[in-house]
Amino acid sequence: MTEDVLIEREGAMGRIRLNRPKAIHALTADMCRAILDALGEWAGDPTLEAVTIDHADGRGFCAGGDIRLIAESSAGDGAAARDFFRVEYGMNHRLFTFAKPIAAFMDGITMGGGVGLSQPANFRIATENTRFAMPETSIGLFPDVGGGWYLSRLTGRMGQFLALTGHRLDGAECLALGLATHYLPAAALPEAKRRIGEAPQAIEAVLADLAVPAPEAAILAHREAIDRLFASDKLEEILDALENDDSDFAREQRKLLATKSPQAMKVSLKLLLDGRAMPTFEDEMRQEFAVACHVVQRPDIVEGVRAVIVDKDHAPRWDPATPEAVSDHLIDRIFAPLSPDDEWNPA
């Protein structure tokens, strides 16, 4: 059992508390495995009524996954990265299919792997501290952990906008878009958790009682522009739409997308296009695993992590370097299914 996640049972309540504050609770394979095992044990326990997921200390809920491990593995044979994705996606799927109520407290940074932890929950609590994003295109990855499922189901073209830009949403915006179910002041969270622990079946009533009106969701002011400018599933057409629009918003997005991995952006658009019609979440995770296995054998993830996390020069040299150079054939190869022996299946 790893100390980086605290698994506790208190009466009829199961508690999962991320406990890796120096890394903003970024998930390791051991953390994912511990959560996966706990959920497996609790699923068949008739005395357990509900589960909460939060973080023990520090300024964020969960900053993502073990990106350094993924990049280091990608520079070699990719085996450790594939092993990480396999267990992380198993955890994501078990959360999604867990039959008992789950409440996830998205207080602070909630990105990447943190999105995968929180979005399957029945109750997703945002606060004034919430900073929610899927920023993977900045490091040559794509919005995985179910991102193809969740983002594709947002209204309009909001999911495509979030996937391409990595835009950070605050708590009020998460509530307005349906990514959160409740908005509570951070100061009310200890009381919410105490009351839920005393009456796990009353989660909805407890949260409704402690919820407060959220501030105005600033992202909604750009909803029409997002739907119009990000209307296409072809990256080049989105870039053209942004180039031909003289608004400050369009200029900002065009400048931002110029820093992202062209390959990652095209992968993200196809992921959401496919995800919208994916029959089950299991099918979604199987495809995302195949895509991840292919992406970690490509150069962009190593270069993206170097530029953003290691050297921090924010000057990545993407390969391919332009959207036009990312061919349809390359995207088809990235989305090719794995062999039956290698593909992902639920734990």
N, C-alpha and C positions, 0 to 999 in steps of 0.2 A: 504493500500500500504506500503510495507516495504522499508526502506531507504537503505537496503543492495543491492538493484539493482535500478538503475536510468533508468526510461523509459521516453524517450523524443521524441517529434515529431518536426522536423525542416523542414518545407516545405514538399517536397515529400519524405523525408527521415525519417525512424523510427530508433531510436538509443536505443540500450540496453547496459547499462554500468554496469558491476559488481562492487559493492562498499562495499566490506567487506575485506579491505586490511589486517587486523590483522590475518585473517584466510586464506590469499592468495585467497580470493574470493571463498572459498568453498561454495557449494550450500546448502541452507536450503530449506525446503518445501515451505516457503513463497516466496523465490526468484524464485523458479521454477513456482509457481502458478502465480506470477506477470508476468513472461515472457510468460507463457501459455495464460494468459488473453490478454496481449498486442497483441500477434500474432493472436489470435482469432478475435480481433477488427480490426486489420490492414488487415487481409485477405480479408475482404469484402469492404475495402475502396478503391475506384478507384483512389483516389488522391495520394495514397501512392505507390511509385515506387520501393523502395528497403529498406533493413534493414542492419544495421551494429551491430556487437557484439564485445565489447572489455571490458577492465577494466579501472576503473577510476584512481586509484593510486596503488602503491605497486609494488612488484617485480615479479608478476606472473599474467597470464590470469585467471586460475582457477585450484586450487589444487585438486579438487574432489568434493565429496559430504559430507554430515554431518555424518562422520564416528562415532563420539562419540555417537550421538543420535542412530545410527543403532546398535552399540554394547550394549548400555545401554538397548535399547528395546529388543534386542536379549536375554539379560540375564533375561528378564521377559516374557511377552506374545507375543512379536514381533509385536504388533499392530501398534505402531508408526513407526517402520521400514517399514512395509507393506504400510502404508499411504504415507510415503516419496517416496518409490519406485513407487507407483502408479502415483503420480503427476509428479515426475521427468521423468518417461517414457512417460507420456502424453506430456510433453514438448518436449522430444526427437522426438517423432513421429510427433508432429505438425511442428517442424523445418524441419524434413525430407520431409514432404508433402507440405510445404509452397510454393506457386506458384510463388512468387516474389523473385528476387535475394537477397541472403544473403551473406554478407562478414564478416568473423570471423577473428579477429586479434589475432593470437596465439603468442603473444609477452611475453616471460617468461615461467614459469611453466604451462604446459597444461597436466593435468593428470586426469584420471578417469572421473568425471563429466564434466571436461573441454573438454575431448575428445568427449563426448556426445553432448556438445554444438557446437563444431567446425566442426565435420566431416559431418553433414548434409548440411553445407553451400556450396553454389556454388563456392565461392571464399574463400580460406583458406590461410591466409598470415602468413608465418614463417619469423623469423628474426634471427640474431646472438644470441639472448637471449633465443630462444625457447628451452624448455626441455620437450619433449613429452613422456609420458609413460602410460601404464596401469599396475600399480604395485599391483593389488589386491591380487595376490596369497600370498603376504607377510603378509596379515592380514586375510587370510582365506576366502576371497571373490573370485570373478571371474570378468573378464573384461566385465562388463555389459554396460548399456546405449547404446546398439547397437554394442558392441564390437564383438559379435559373427558374426555380419554381416560385419563390416568393416575389421576386421583382417583376416577373412576367405577369403577375396577377394584380399589380397595382393599377389604378385607373389611368387611362390615357397612355402617354409615353413616359410617365414618371420613372418606371423601372429602367428603361433604356437610358434615360438621363443619368440616373444614379449609378448605373453600372459603368457607363463610359467615363463619367467625370469623377466619380468617387466623392461627390458632394456630401458634406457633413450636415446632417439634420439635427436640430435640437429636439427636446422632448415634446414641445408643442406640435412641431411638424410631424414627428412620429405618430402622435395621436391623430392628427388630421388625416394622415395617409393610411391609417389602419395598421401601422407597424407596432403601435402600442395600443393597449385596450383601456388603460387608465393613466391619469396624470396626477401624481401626488407630490407634495413638497418633500424634499429629501429628509427634512426633519421629522416627517411623519412615518418614515419607513420602519424604525424600531418598533413603534406601536403597531403598525400593520403586521409585522412579522410575529410579534407577541400574540396578537389576537388570532392570527391565523393558526399559530401553534396550539392555541387553546381550543380552537374550533375549526379544524381543517375543512370541514364540509361547508363552512360559511365564508369561503374566500371571496366570493363575488360580493356578498353583503358588506364584508369588512372593507374591501377596496372602494366600493361605492360610497360608503360612509366617510372615508378619509380623503377621497378624491376632491380636487379643487378645479375650478375652471382654468383651462390652459390659456396662456397668452395667445395672441394672434399668430397664426402659422405663416411666416413670411414667404415660404415656398409657394403658397397658393397664389400669390400675386404674379408668379411667372408660369402658372399652369398652362395658359393658352399658348404662350411662346414655346414652352417645352413641347407641347403636343404638336405644334406646327414645325418647329425646327428639327425635332428628333423623330419625325414621322416615318422616316424610311428605315428599313432593315439593312440597307447598304451604307457602309461607313462613308464612302465617297460622296453620296448624296446628302448625308447629314452635314458633312464638312462644307459642301457647296451651299447648302441652305444657310449655314452660319456665315459663310463668306459674303453672301449676297444680302445679308440683313445688316442694317447700319445701327442697330440698337446697341447700347452699352452691354446689355445682357449677352447678346450674340457674340460680340467681340470678346468678352471675357471667356465664354465657353470655347471659342475657336482657339484662343491663346492657350487655354488649359489643355485642350485635347492634343495640341501640338507637342506636349511633353509626355504623352502617354504612349505605351507600346502599341504600334499599329496592329501587330498580330493579336495582342490581348484584346483590343477593342473589337476586332472582327470576330474573335472567338466569343466575346461577351454578347454581341448582337445575335449570333446564331444560337447561343445557349438560351437566350430569352425567347427567341422565335420558336425553338423546339420545345422549351419548357412550358410554354402556354398550352400546348396540346399534349403534354406528357400524360399518359393514362394514370400513373400512380407515382407516389414519391419514391418508391423503390426503383422504378424505371429511371427517374430523374437522377438518383444517386449513382446508379449503374453507369449512366452516360457521363456524369461529371467525373467519375473515377477514371473512365477511359480517357477523357479529355485531359485530366490532370496527369495521367501517366505519360501521355504524349507530350504535353507542354514541358514537363520537367526534363525531357530529353532535347529541348530546344534551348538556344542561348539566352533568350530574353530574361528568364527568371534570375539567372546568375548576374547578368548585367544590371537588372533593375534593383536587386538587393544591394549590389555594390554601390550604385549611384545614390540610393535613398537611405540605406541603413548603415553600410560599412564606411565608405569614403564620404558620404553625405555631400557630394559635389552637385547633385541633382542635374547631372549632365549625362544621361544614359545614351549609349550608342546602340540603338535598337537594330536588330537583324531579323527580318528585313527592316529597312530604315523608313519606308514610306508605305502608306496604305495601298498604293497601286502595286507595290512589289509583293504584297501578301496575296498570293494567288488563290483562286477557288480550289485548286488542287491541293494546296497546302492545308487549307481549312478542312477539306474532306479527309485528308490524312490524319489531322488532329482529332477529328470526330469519328474516326473509324473504330468500330467495336473491338474489344479485346477477344482473345480466344476464350472458350469456356473455362479453361484451367486458370486463366489470369483475371477474369472479370470479377467485379465486386458483387457480393451477395450479402444479404442481411446476416448479422452475427447470430 
